[in-house]
Amino acid sequence: MTISELGHKLREMYENAPDGNSVVMIHLFGIKFGPQVRDCGASARDVAIAAGIPESYGTEINKGINLSKYVQVVSMPATAR
């Protein structure tokens, strides 16, 4: 993925986050797309800028990237949401 594509994905997740969960969605972005961020050679700060969100959220993206080594994203059944 390109930095532009990653920025677009992050922006979608950020804008569509349930109330009060925008930072959680940034962490989740880092978990889901951490390998792609590393592979494109961009910094987490660069991805935040590409998404049009404050560059300080790069720190939160990095937290998600670090978590991606230890967690796996699974979908919950609709009844459990």
mmCIF file as gemmi writes it, N, C-alpha and C atoms, coordinates in Angstrom:
data_model
loop_
_atom_site.group_PDB
_atom_site.id
_atom_site.type_symbol
_atom_site.label_atom_id
_atom_site.label_alt_id
_atom_site.label_comp_id
_atom_site.label_asym_id
_atom_site.label_entity_id
_atom_site.label_seq_id
_atom_site.pdbx_PDB_ins_code
_atom_site.Cartn_x
_atom_site.Cartn_y
_atom_site.Cartn_z
_atom_site.occupancy
_atom_site.B_iso_or_equiv
_atom_site.pdbx_formal_charge
_atom_site.auth_seq_id
_atom_site.auth_asym_id
_atom_site.pdbx_PDB_model_num
ATOM 1 N N . MET Axp A 1 ? 0.841 -1.19 0 1 0 ? 1 A 1
ATOM 2 C CA . MET Axp A 1 ? 0 0 0 1 0 ? 1 A 1
ATOM 3 C C . MET Axp A 1 ? 0.879 1.244 0 1 0 ? 1 A 1
ATOM 4 N N . THR Axp A 2 ? 0.364 2.28 -0.606 1 0 ? 2 A 1
ATOM 5 C CA . THR Axp A 2 ? 1.079 3.556 -0.599 1 0 ? 2 A 1
ATOM 6 C C . THR Axp A 2 ? 0.697 4.348 0.648 1 0 ? 2 A 1
ATOM 7 N N . ILE Axp A 3 ? 1.468 5.372 0.935 1 0 ? 3 A 1
ATOM 8 C CA . ILE Axp A 3 ? 1.15 6.222 2.079 1 0 ? 3 A 1
ATOM 9 C C . ILE Axp A 3 ? -0.207 6.892 1.879 1 0 ? 3 A 1
ATOM 10 N N . SER Axp A 4 ? -0.541 7.214 0.653 1 0 ? 4 A 1
ATOM 11 C CA . SER Axp A 4 ? -1.838 7.818 0.362 1 0 ? 4 A 1
ATOM 12 C C . SER Axp A 4 ? -2.984 6.855 0.669 1 0 ? 4 A 1
ATOM 13 N N . GLU Axp A 5 ? -2.832 5.6 0.27 1 0 ? 5 A 1
ATOM 14 C CA . GLU Axp A 5 ? -3.86 4.587 0.552 1 0 ? 5 A 1
ATOM 15 C C . GLU Axp A 5 ? -4 4.348 2.052 1 0 ? 5 A 1
ATOM 16 N N . LEU Axp A 6 ? -2.861 4.295 2.747 1 0 ? 6 A 1
ATOM 17 C CA . LEU Axp A 6 ? -2.9 4.11 4.195 1 0 ? 6 A 1
ATOM 18 C C . LEU Axp A 6 ? -3.569 5.301 4.866 1 0 ? 6 A 1
ATOM 19 N N . GLY Axp A 7 ? -3.246 6.501 4.394 1 0 ? 7 A 1
ATOM 20 C CA . GLY Axp A 7 ? -3.875 7.702 4.935 1 0 ? 7 A 1
ATOM 21 C C . GLY Axp A 7 ? -5.381 7.676 4.737 1 0 ? 7 A 1
ATOM 22 N N . HIS Axp A 8 ? -5.805 7.206 3.581 1 0 ? 8 A 1
ATOM 23 C CA . HIS Axp A 8 ? -7.242 7.108 3.294 1 0 ? 8 A 1
ATOM 24 C C . HIS Axp A 8 ? -7.922 6.125 4.245 1 0 ? 8 A 1
ATOM 25 N N . LYS Axp A 9 ? -7.306 4.967 4.463 1 0 ? 9 A 1
ATOM 26 C CA . LYS Axp A 9 ? -7.874 3.964 5.382 1 0 ? 9 A 1
ATOM 27 C C . LYS Axp A 9 ? -7.964 4.521 6.804 1 0 ? 9 A 1
ATOM 28 N N . LEU Axp A 10 ? -6.892 5.187 7.233 1 0 ? 10 A 1
ATOM 29 C CA . LEU Axp A 10 ? -6.882 5.755 8.579 1 0 ? 10 A 1
ATOM 30 C C . LEU Axp A 10 ? -7.963 6.819 8.708 1 0 ? 10 A 1
ATOM 31 N N . ARG Axp A 11 ? -8.088 7.659 7.723 1 0 ? 11 A 1
ATOM 32 C CA . ARG Axp A 11 ? -9.1 8.715 7.755 1 0 ? 11 A 1
ATOM 33 C C . ARG Axp A 11 ? -10.509 8.111 7.873 1 0 ? 11 A 1
ATOM 34 N N . GLU Axp A 12 ? -10.778 7.065 7.098 1 0 ? 12 A 1
ATOM 35 C CA . GLU Axp A 12 ? -12.083 6.389 7.168 1 0 ? 12 A 1
ATOM 36 C C . GLU Axp A 12 ? -12.348 5.851 8.57 1 0 ? 12 A 1
ATOM 37 N N . MET Axp A 13 ? -11.351 5.165 9.132 1 0 ? 13 A 1
ATOM 38 C CA . MET Axp A 13 ? -11.527 4.579 10.461 1 0 ? 13 A 1
ATOM 39 C C . MET Axp A 13 ? -11.737 5.671 11.512 1 0 ? 13 A 1
ATOM 40 N N . TYR Axp A 14 ? -10.987 6.745 11.394 1 0 ? 14 A 1
ATOM 41 C CA . TYR Axp A 14 ? -11.075 7.857 12.343 1 0 ? 14 A 1
ATOM 42 C C . TYR Axp A 14 ? -12.439 8.535 12.259 1 0 ? 14 A 1
ATOM 43 N N . GLU Axp A 15 ? -12.888 8.823 11.045 1 0 ? 15 A 1
ATOM 44 C CA . GLU Axp A 15 ? -14.154 9.527 10.861 1 0 ? 15 A 1
ATOM 45 C C . GLU Axp A 15 ? -15.371 8.665 11.2 1 0 ? 15 A 1
ATOM 46 N N . ASN Axp A 16 ? -15.252 7.362 11.038 1 0 ? 16 A 1
ATOM 47 C CA . ASN Axp A 16 ? -16.381 6.465 11.289 1 0 ? 16 A 1
ATOM 48 C C . ASN Axp A 16 ? -16.341 5.821 12.673 1 0 ? 16 A 1
ATOM 49 N N . ALA Axp A 17 ? -15.442 6.289 13.521 1 0 ? 17 A 1
ATOM 50 C CA . ALA Axp A 17 ? -15.325 5.725 14.869 1 0 ? 17 A 1
ATOM 51 C C . ALA Axp A 17 ? -16.583 6.027 15.676 1 0 ? 17 A 1
ATOM 52 N N . PRO Axp A 18 ? -17.03 5.053 16.468 1 0 ? 18 A 1
ATOM 53 C CA . PRO Axp A 18 ? -18.146 5.337 17.381 1 0 ? 18 A 1
ATOM 54 C C . PRO Axp A 18 ? -17.754 6.475 18.328 1 0 ? 18 A 1
ATOM 55 N N . ASP Axp A 19 ? -18.744 7.194 18.825 1 0 ? 19 A 1
ATOM 56 C CA . ASP Axp A 19 ? -18.481 8.319 19.731 1 0 ? 19 A 1
ATOM 57 C C . ASP Axp A 19 ? -17.51 7.929 20.842 1 0 ? 19 A 1
ATOM 58 N N . GLY Axp A 20 ? -16.497 8.751 21.013 1 0 ? 20 A 1
ATOM 59 C CA . GLY Axp A 20 ? -15.523 8.536 22.077 1 0 ? 20 A 1
ATOM 60 C C . GLY Axp A 20 ? -14.484 7.476 21.792 1 0 ? 20 A 1
ATOM 61 N N . ASN Axp A 21 ? -14.457 6.936 20.571 1 0 ? 21 A 1
ATOM 62 C CA . ASN Axp A 21 ? -13.528 5.853 20.26 1 0 ? 21 A 1
ATOM 63 C C . ASN Axp A 21 ? -12.575 6.162 19.113 1 0 ? 21 A 1
ATOM 64 N N . SER Axp A 22 ? -12.368 7.433 18.814 1 0 ? 22 A 1
ATOM 65 C CA . SER Axp A 22 ? -11.489 7.758 17.687 1 0 ? 22 A 1
ATOM 66 C C . SER Axp A 22 ? -10.054 7.306 17.932 1 0 ? 22 A 1
ATOM 67 N N . VAL Axp A 23 ? -9.551 7.45 19.146 1 0 ? 23 A 1
ATOM 68 C CA . VAL Axp A 23 ? -8.173 7.014 19.427 1 0 ? 23 A 1
ATOM 69 C C . VAL Axp A 23 ? -8.086 5.486 19.399 1 0 ? 23 A 1
ATOM 70 N N . VAL Axp A 24 ? -9.131 4.809 19.829 1 0 ? 24 A 1
ATOM 71 C CA . VAL Axp A 24 ? -9.17 3.345 19.746 1 0 ? 24 A 1
ATOM 72 C C . VAL Axp A 24 ? -9.061 2.909 18.29 1 0 ? 24 A 1
ATOM 73 N N . MET Axp A 25 ? -9.744 3.624 17.404 1 0 ? 25 A 1
ATOM 74 C CA . MET Axp A 25 ? -9.683 3.29 15.975 1 0 ? 25 A 1
ATOM 75 C C . MET Axp A 25 ? -8.3 3.553 15.398 1 0 ? 25 A 1
ATOM 76 N N . ILE Axp A 26 ? -7.606 4.549 15.924 1 0 ? 26 A 1
ATOM 77 C CA . ILE Axp A 26 ? -6.226 4.798 15.484 1 0 ? 26 A 1
ATOM 78 C C . ILE Axp A 26 ? -5.338 3.639 15.92 1 0 ? 26 A 1
ATOM 79 N N . HIS Axp A 27 ? -5.515 3.167 17.143 1 0 ? 27 A 1
ATOM 80 C CA . HIS Axp A 27 ? -4.761 1.99 17.607 1 0 ? 27 A 1
ATOM 81 C C . HIS Axp A 27 ? -5.083 0.783 16.735 1 0 ? 27 A 1
ATOM 82 N N . LEU Axp A 28 ? -6.368 0.594 16.45 1 0 ? 28 A 1
ATOM 83 C CA . LEU Axp A 28 ? -6.78 -0.535 15.624 1 0 ? 28 A 1
ATOM 84 C C . LEU Axp A 28 ? -6.177 -0.44 14.219 1 0 ? 28 A 1
ATOM 85 N N . PHE Axp A 29 ? -6.115 0.759 13.675 1 0 ? 29 A 1
ATOM 86 C CA . PHE Axp A 29 ? -5.461 0.956 12.378 1 0 ? 29 A 1
ATOM 87 C C . PHE Axp A 29 ? -4.02 0.444 12.446 1 0 ? 29 A 1
ATOM 88 N N . GLY Axp A 30 ? -3.294 0.827 13.499 1 0 ? 30 A 1
ATOM 89 C CA . GLY Axp A 30 ? -1.908 0.388 13.653 1 0 ? 30 A 1
ATOM 90 C C . GLY Axp A 30 ? -1.793 -1.118 13.751 1 0 ? 30 A 1
ATOM 91 N N . ILE Axp A 31 ? -2.749 -1.739 14.441 1 0 ? 31 A 1
ATOM 92 C CA . ILE Axp A 31 ? -2.75 -3.199 14.564 1 0 ? 31 A 1
ATOM 93 C C . ILE Axp A 31 ? -3.002 -3.847 13.21 1 0 ? 31 A 1
ATOM 94 N N . LYS Axp A 32 ? -4.016 -3.349 12.505 1 0 ? 32 A 1
ATOM 95 C CA . LYS Axp A 32 ? -4.402 -3.958 11.226 1 0 ? 32 A 1
ATOM 96 C C . LYS Axp A 32 ? -3.402 -3.685 10.101 1 0 ? 32 A 1
ATOM 97 N N . PHE Axp A 33 ? -2.839 -2.49 10.075 1 0 ? 33 A 1
ATOM 98 C CA . PHE Axp A 33 ? -2.03 -2.084 8.936 1 0 ? 33 A 1
ATOM 99 C C . PHE Axp A 33 ? -0.56 -1.835 9.277 1 0 ? 33 A 1
ATOM 100 N N . GLY Axp A 34 ? -0.133 -2.256 10.459 1 0 ? 34 A 1
ATOM 101 C CA . GLY Axp A 34 ? 1.256 -2.064 10.873 1 0 ? 34 A 1
ATOM 102 C C . GLY Axp A 34 ? 2.272 -2.568 9.864 1 0 ? 34 A 1
ATOM 103 N N . PRO Axp A 35 ? 2.119 -3.799 9.384 1 0 ? 35 A 1
ATOM 104 C CA . PRO Axp A 35 ? 3.097 -4.295 8.404 1 0 ? 35 A 1
ATOM 105 C C . PRO Axp A 35 ? 3.136 -3.45 7.126 1 0 ? 35 A 1
ATOM 106 N N . GLN Axp A 36 ? 1.989 -2.972 6.679 1 0 ? 36 A 1
ATOM 107 C CA . GLN Axp A 36 ? 1.949 -2.15 5.473 1 0 ? 36 A 1
ATOM 108 C C . GLN Axp A 36 ? 2.619 -0.796 5.706 1 0 ? 36 A 1
ATOM 109 N N . VAL Axp A 37 ? 2.454 -0.243 6.897 1 0 ? 37 A 1
ATOM 110 C CA . VAL Axp A 37 ? 3.117 1.024 7.227 1 0 ? 37 A 1
ATOM 111 C C . VAL Axp A 37 ? 4.626 0.816 7.182 1 0 ? 37 A 1
ATOM 112 N N . ARG Axp A 38 ? 5.092 -0.265 7.789 1 0 ? 38 A 1
ATOM 113 C CA . ARG Axp A 38 ? 6.537 -0.554 7.772 1 0 ? 38 A 1
ATOM 114 C C . ARG Axp A 38 ? 7.034 -0.785 6.351 1 0 ? 38 A 1
ATOM 115 N N . ASP Axp A 39 ? 6.255 -1.533 5.557 1 0 ? 39 A 1
ATOM 116 C CA . ASP Axp A 39 ? 6.68 -1.879 4.199 1 0 ? 39 A 1
ATOM 117 C C . ASP Axp A 39 ? 6.758 -0.674 3.268 1 0 ? 39 A 1
ATOM 118 N N . CYS Axp A 40 ? 5.892 0.322 3.472 1 0 ? 40 A 1
ATOM 119 C CA . CYS Axp A 40 ? 5.91 1.472 2.561 1 0 ? 40 A 1
ATOM 120 C C . CYS Axp A 40 ? 7.019 2.453 2.915 1 0 ? 40 A 1
ATOM 121 N N . GLY Axp A 41 ? 7.664 2.257 4.051 1 0 ? 41 A 1
ATOM 122 C CA . GLY Axp A 41 ? 8.795 3.093 4.427 1 0 ? 41 A 1
ATOM 123 C C . GLY Axp A 41 ? 8.414 4.44 5.021 1 0 ? 41 A 1
ATOM 124 N N . ALA Axp A 42 ? 7.146 4.659 5.253 1 0 ? 42 A 1
ATOM 125 C CA . ALA Axp A 42 ? 6.695 5.921 5.847 1 0 ? 42 A 1
ATOM 126 C C . ALA Axp A 42 ? 6.676 5.805 7.359 1 0 ? 42 A 1
ATOM 127 N N . SER Axp A 43 ? 6.776 6.946 8.014 1 0 ? 43 A 1
ATOM 128 C CA . SER Axp A 43 ? 6.649 6.944 9.467 1 0 ? 43 A 1
ATOM 129 C C . SER Axp A 43 ? 5.16 7.014 9.82 1 0 ? 43 A 1
ATOM 130 N N . ALA Axp A 44 ? 4.845 6.653 11.038 1 0 ? 44 A 1
ATOM 131 C CA . ALA Axp A 44 ? 3.469 6.742 11.502 1 0 ? 44 A 1
ATOM 132 C C . ALA Axp A 44 ? 3.002 8.195 11.457 1 0 ? 44 A 1
ATOM 133 N N . ARG Axp A 45 ? 3.887 9.112 11.741 1 0 ? 45 A 1
ATOM 134 C CA . ARG Axp A 45 ? 3.576 10.547 11.661 1 0 ? 45 A 1
ATOM 135 C C . ARG Axp A 45 ? 3.191 10.922 10.236 1 0 ? 45 A 1
ATOM 136 N N . ASP Axp A 46 ? 3.922 10.404 9.25 1 0 ? 46 A 1
ATOM 137 C CA . ASP Axp A 46 ? 3.617 10.673 7.841 1 0 ? 46 A 1
ATOM 138 C C . ASP Axp A 46 ? 2.229 10.16 7.467 1 0 ? 46 A 1
ATOM 139 N N . VAL Axp A 47 ? 1.856 9.006 7.99 1 0 ? 47 A 1
ATOM 140 C CA . VAL Axp A 47 ? 0.537 8.436 7.706 1 0 ? 47 A 1
ATOM 141 C C . VAL Axp A 47 ? -0.549 9.313 8.319 1 0 ? 47 A 1
ATOM 142 N N . ALA Axp A 48 ? -0.328 9.789 9.53 1 0 ? 48 A 1
ATOM 143 C CA . ALA Axp A 48 ? -1.302 10.689 10.168 1 0 ? 48 A 1
ATOM 144 C C . ALA Axp A 48 ? -1.489 11.945 9.324 1 0 ? 48 A 1
ATOM 145 N N . ILE Axp A 49 ? -0.397 12.508 8.847 1 0 ? 49 A 1
ATOM 146 C CA . ILE Axp A 49 ? -0.482 13.699 8.002 1 0 ? 49 A 1
ATOM 147 C C . ILE Axp A 49 ? -1.238 13.389 6.718 1 0 ? 49 A 1
ATOM 148 N N . ALA Axp A 50 ? -0.958 12.228 6.117 1 0 ? 50 A 1
ATOM 149 C CA . ALA Axp A 50 ? -1.65 11.823 4.885 1 0 ? 50 A 1
ATOM 150 C C . ALA Axp A 50 ? -3.149 11.649 5.129 1 0 ? 50 A 1
ATOM 151 N N . ALA Axp A 51 ? -3.519 11.298 6.36 1 0 ? 51 A 1
ATOM 152 C CA . ALA Axp A 51 ? -4.928 11.104 6.711 1 0 ? 51 A 1
ATOM 153 C C . ALA Axp A 51 ? -5.618 12.429 7.031 1 0 ? 51 A 1
ATOM 154 N N . GLY Axp A 52 ? -4.831 13.484 7.18 1 0 ? 52 A 1
ATOM 155 C CA . GLY Axp A 52 ? -5.413 14.781 7.518 1 0 ? 52 A 1
ATOM 156 C C . GLY Axp A 52 ? -5.806 14.9 8.974 1 0 ? 52 A 1
ATOM 157 N N . ILE Axp A 53 ? -5.163 14.1 9.825 1 0 ? 53 A 1
ATOM 158 C CA . ILE Axp A 53 ? -5.414 14.188 11.268 1 0 ? 53 A 1
ATOM 159 C C . ILE Axp A 53 ? -4.144 14.733 11.917 1 0 ? 53 A 1
ATOM 160 N N . PRO Axp A 54 ? -4.219 15.197 13.164 1 0 ? 54 A 1
ATOM 161 C CA . PRO Axp A 54 ? -3.025 15.767 13.794 1 0 ? 54 A 1
ATOM 162 C C . PRO Axp A 54 ? -1.833 14.8 13.762 1 0 ? 54 A 1
ATOM 163 N N . GLU Axp A 55 ? -0.681 15.33 13.398 1 0 ? 55 A 1
ATOM 164 C CA . GLU Axp A 55 ? 0.508 14.479 13.283 1 0 ? 55 A 1
ATOM 165 C C . GLU Axp A 55 ? 0.903 13.85 14.606 1 0 ? 55 A 1
ATOM 166 N N . SER Axp A 56 ? 0.454 14.446 15.713 1 0 ? 56 A 1
ATOM 167 C CA . SER Axp A 56 ? 0.754 13.872 17.028 1 0 ? 56 A 1
ATOM 168 C C . SER Axp A 56 ? 0.124 12.491 17.197 1 0 ? 56 A 1
ATOM 169 N N . TYR Axp A 57 ? -0.887 12.158 16.381 1 0 ? 57 A 1
ATOM 170 C CA . TYR Axp A 57 ? -1.486 10.827 16.44 1 0 ? 57 A 1
ATOM 171 C C . TYR Axp A 57 ? -0.532 9.75 15.921 1 0 ? 57 A 1
ATOM 172 N N . GLY Axp A 58 ? 0.587 10.152 15.354 1 0 ? 58 A 1
ATOM 173 C CA . GLY Axp A 58 ? 1.6 9.177 14.959 1 0 ? 58 A 1
ATOM 174 C C . GLY Axp A 58 ? 2.02 8.31 16.136 1 0 ? 58 A 1
ATOM 175 N N . THR Axp A 59 ? 2.064 8.906 17.322 1 0 ? 59 A 1
ATOM 176 C CA . THR Axp A 59 ? 2.399 8.151 18.536 1 0 ? 59 A 1
ATOM 177 C C . THR Axp A 59 ? 1.373 7.049 18.775 1 0 ? 59 A 1
ATOM 178 N N . GLU Axp A 60 ? 0.1 7.361 18.587 1 0 ? 60 A 1
ATOM 179 C CA . GLU Axp A 60 ? -0.955 6.375 18.802 1 0 ? 60 A 1
ATOM 180 C C . GLU Axp A 60 ? -0.914 5.288 17.728 1 0 ? 60 A 1
ATOM 181 N N . ILE Axp A 61 ? -0.591 5.656 16.497 1 0 ? 61 A 1
ATOM 182 C CA . ILE Axp A 61 ? -0.431 4.665 15.428 1 0 ? 61 A 1
ATOM 183 C C . ILE Axp A 61 ? 0.697 3.711 15.796 1 0 ? 61 A 1
ATOM 184 N N . ASN Axp A 62 ? 1.803 4.259 16.289 1 0 ? 62 A 1
ATOM 185 C CA . ASN Axp A 62 ? 2.938 3.412 16.695 1 0 ? 62 A 1
ATOM 186 C C . ASN Axp A 62 ? 2.553 2.446 17.811 1 0 ? 62 A 1
ATOM 187 N N . LYS Axp A 63 ? 1.709 2.864 18.719 1 0 ? 63 A 1
ATOM 188 C CA . LYS Axp A 63 ? 1.24 1.961 19.776 1 0 ? 63 A 1
ATOM 189 C C . LYS Axp A 63 ? 0.514 0.772 19.162 1 0 ? 63 A 1
ATOM 190 N N . GLY Axp A 64 ? -0.332 1.046 18.18 1 0 ? 64 A 1
ATOM 191 C CA . GLY Axp A 64 ? -1.039 -0.031 17.492 1 0 ? 64 A 1
ATOM 192 C C . GLY Axp A 64 ? -0.089 -0.933 16.726 1 0 ? 64 A 1
ATOM 193 N N . ILE Axp A 65 ? 0.89 -0.337 16.067 1 0 ? 65 A 1
ATOM 194 C CA . ILE Axp A 65 ? 1.88 -1.132 15.329 1 0 ? 65 A 1
ATOM 195 C C . ILE Axp A 65 ? 2.614 -2.064 16.285 1 0 ? 65 A 1
ATOM 196 N N . ASN Axp A 66 ? 3.001 -1.553 17.444 1 0 ? 66 A 1
ATOM 197 C CA . ASN Axp A 66 ? 3.676 -2.398 18.433 1 0 ? 66 A 1
ATOM 198 C C . ASN Axp A 66 ? 2.759 -3.499 18.947 1 0 ? 66 A 1
ATOM 199 N N . LEU Axp A 67 ? 1.482 -3.189 19.147 1 0 ? 67 A 1
ATOM 200 C CA . LEU Axp A 67 ? 0.516 -4.203 19.589 1 0 ? 67 A 1
ATOM 201 C C . LEU Axp A 67 ? 0.294 -5.276 18.531 1 0 ? 67 A 1
ATOM 202 N N . SER Axp A 68 ? 0.471 -4.926 17.26 1 0 ? 68 A 1
ATOM 203 C CA . SER Axp A 68 ? 0.194 -5.879 16.176 1 0 ? 68 A 1
ATOM 204 C C . SER Axp A 68 ? 1.054 -7.134 16.268 1 0 ? 68 A 1
ATOM 205 N N . LYS Axp A 69 ? 2.154 -7.063 16.984 1 0 ? 69 A 1
ATOM 206 C CA . LYS Axp A 69 ? 3.014 -8.238 17.17 1 0 ? 69 A 1
ATOM 207 C C . LYS Axp A 69 ? 2.389 -9.246 18.139 1 0 ? 69 A 1
ATOM 208 N N . TYR Axp A 70 ? 1.411 -8.793 18.922 1 0 ? 70 A 1
ATOM 209 C CA . TYR Axp A 70 ? 0.887 -9.614 20.014 1 0 ? 70 A 1
ATOM 210 C C . TYR Axp A 70 ? -0.605 -9.913 19.941 1 0 ? 70 A 1
ATOM 211 N N . VAL Axp A 71 ? -1.324 -9.211 19.075 1 0 ? 71 A 1
ATOM 212 C CA . VAL Axp A 71 ? -2.776 -9.398 19.015 1 0 ? 71 A 1
ATOM 213 C C . VAL Axp A 71 ? -3.213 -9.706 17.594 1 0 ? 71 A 1
ATOM 214 N N . GLN Axp A 72 ? -4.397 -10.251 17.494 1 0 ? 72 A 1
ATOM 215 C CA . GLN Axp A 72 ? -4.993 -10.567 16.2 1 0 ? 72 A 1
ATOM 216 C C . GLN Axp A 72 ? -6.404 -10 16.185 1 0 ? 72 A 1
ATOM 217 N N . VAL Axp A 73 ? -6.766 -9.352 15.092 1 0 ? 73 A 1
ATOM 218 C CA . VAL Axp A 73 ? -8.096 -8.777 14.958 1 0 ? 73 A 1
ATOM 219 C C . VAL Axp A 73 ? -9.051 -9.862 14.487 1 0 ? 73 A 1
ATOM 220 N N . VAL Axp A 74 ? -10.152 -10.019 15.2 1 0 ? 74 A 1
ATOM 221 C CA . VAL Axp A 74 ? -11.202 -10.96 14.799 1 0 ? 74 A 1
ATOM 222 C C . VAL Axp A 74 ? -12.512 -10.195 14.742 1 0 ? 74 A 1
ATOM 223 N N . SER Axp A 75 ? -13.403 -10.639 13.884 1 0 ? 75 A 1
ATOM 224 C CA . SER Axp A 75 ? -14.716 -9.999 13.791 1 0 ? 75 A 1
ATOM 225 C C . SER Axp A 75 ? -15.629 -10.59 14.852 1 0 ? 75 A 1
ATOM 226 N N . MET Axp A 76 ? -16.441 -9.721 15.431 1 0 ? 76 A 1
ATOM 227 C CA . MET Axp A 76 ? -17.417 -10.17 16.411 1 0 ? 76 A 1
ATOM 228 C C . MET Axp A 76 ? -18.747 -10.41 15.683 1 0 ? 76 A 1
ATOM 229 N N . PRO Axp A 77 ? -19.495 -11.404 16.117 1 0 ? 77 A 1
ATOM 230 C CA . PRO Axp A 77 ? -20.841 -11.589 15.559 1 0 ? 77 A 1
ATOM 231 C C . PRO Axp A 77 ? -21.684 -10.348 15.855 1 0 ? 77 A 1
ATOM 232 N N . ALA Axp A 78 ? -22.603 -10.04 14.987 1 0 ? 78 A 1
ATOM 233 C CA . ALA Axp A 78 ? -23.446 -8.847 15.144 1 0 ? 78 A 1
ATOM 234 C C . ALA Axp A 78 ? -24.187 -8.849 16.476 1 0 ? 78 A 1
ATOM 235 N N . THR Axp A 79 ? -24.532 -10.01 16.993 1 0 ? 79 A 1
ATOM 236 C CA . THR Axp A 79 ? -25.275 -10.099 18.247 1 0 ? 79 A 1
ATOM 237 C C . THR Axp A 79 ? -24.425 -9.714 19.449 1 0 ? 79 A 1
ATOM 238 N N . ALA Axp A 80 ? -23.083 -9.757 19.305 1 0 ? 80 A 1
ATOM 239 C CA . ALA Axp A 80 ? -22.198 -9.447 20.415 1 0 ? 80 A 1
ATOM 240 C C . ALA Axp A 80 ? -21.785 -7.981 20.425 1 0 ? 80 A 1
ATOM 241 N N . ARG Axp A 81 ? -22.157 -7.241 19.391 1 0 ? 81 A 1
ATOM 242 C CA . ARG Axp A 81 ? -21.723 -5.828 19.311 1 0 ? 81 A 1
ATOM 243 C C . ARG Axp A 81 ? -22.579 -4.939 20.145 1 0 ? 81 A 1
